[in-house]
Every structure is written in C-alpha cells, then in structure tokens.
Amino acid sequence: MNRVDPIYRLGLGGDFARLQPELQDYFSLVQGSGHYGVGEGVFDVVGCRQRWLRPFMRAVTGEQAFFPEYGEGIRFRIENHAHLDPFGRPSLTARREIFFPGVTRVFSDTTSWDTTGGRHRLVDYVGRYRRLATDLNLSVTPEGRLRGVSEASRLLLGPLRLPLPGPLDAKAYAEQWWDAAEGKHRIQVKAIQPQVGLVLVYAGRFDYRLEPYPDGTGAPGYLPAYARPDRWESRV
C-alpha cells in the first residue's frame, strides 16, 4: 500500500474489498483529489437521551464533540475532507452540522493514519481542539457493512496525556452500510460509558456526493479554513 491509499483502506487492509461497493466508493476519498464528500439526510434519532446528563453536555458544547439536545427526524449535513495533516499523516476530517429546531450543532473530528513507534493504526481526534484521542478499530461484517469501535481514549490537556481507565472510558460503536431498497447510505452510532450507559446516539440515512473545491485546489495538505480545528495534535 502507498501513501495515497484512502485511510480506511489502510486500516482494513485486504478486508476493504469485502465492503459493499457503495461503501468502497464512500471511503475512497484521497488527499489531493480536488474533491470533498457531502452527505445530506435525516437522523431518525440523534443526541443525548438521558436528561440528567444534558447539563454536563451543555457545558462542553464549545468543544464541538458533545451537545445536550435530543431529537427525532432531524436534518443533518456531513462534509468529508481527505488531506495530509500538519504532521504529514494521511487524514480524513469530518464536519457534521445537525439542525435541531432553534440551534445548529457542529460535531467534528479528524482520523489520521499513524505509523509512529512502529505501529500502524487509525487514531481519531475528536472536537474543535482535538483534546480527545481514541484508537479506531475497523472490521467488515459478512454483509459487507463497516463496523468501527473507538476505544482506549486519551485526554490531551496542554502538556498532559491522560489515558482514561476502563471504568471511565466511553466507547463508540458505529456501523455504516448501503441500503439498496432505499438507495441511501445508513449509519448508526452509540457512545456508551460503563458507569453511565448510553451517552450519545445517532442513527439515520443520507445521500452522498462528491463536490469540487471551489478554487480547484489539488494540494494534498489542503483543508478549507472552516473545517480546520482550532488546534492540531500529533500525540497518540
């Protein structure tokens, strides 16, 4: 495999070919292509179901990682940008806009292919300041769906790197697939914390297309200013 392989192909290796063809297309975006992906659809459910947790979620909405709202039938938009991060790692930045009544929430992250220390792994940096890093482990179901588990989280606070112990660590479980009957992409994600239970959920369907960057740039390191985090992180 080489540097211009999509990062999900790097993460899955030969299993990438077992994905549904529509998923292979979805996850084939590479840096320097001059295009980005746009998905638009509706979440059947999205947000924090547990009311008592919502004040805590509200306190960290500025991180663009958590939000206190919960709703059903909520429109959303996602943009996928493949690029090299400032440290030269192949990366995919996703920026989601969730259109709750009266407020739009943004949830953003960057997944990078990291090879430091002799390891080869996908690391997901979550939020506006990329203060939360998790290992992203991928697999393919017998039906060709993509499954991902985010685990082994670390908080990156200034000079501190704080691995979260198991009892405190929330794991995110994601599954994405192509629904041939509807002709749409489907996704469902659950974040579960052992002591609290379900922290965040979203599940829905969407259409997806590629769009050219307005200025026609093909630079591998290009990422639009509005999609850039306020802070990059190289630590894993």
Buried (B, 14 or more C-beta within 10 A) or exposed (E): EEBEBBBBBBBBEEEBEBBBEBBBBBBBBBBBBEBBBBBBBBBBBBBBEBEEBBEBBEEBBEBBBBBBBBBEEBBBBBBBBBBBBEEEBBBBBBBBBBBBEEEEBBBBBBBBBBEEEEEEBBBBBBBBBBBBBBBBBBEBEEEBBBBBBBBBBBEBEEEEEEEBEEEEBBBBBBBBBBEEEEEBBBBBBBBBBEEBEBBBBBBBBBEBEBEEBEEEEEEBEBBBEEBBBEEBBBEB
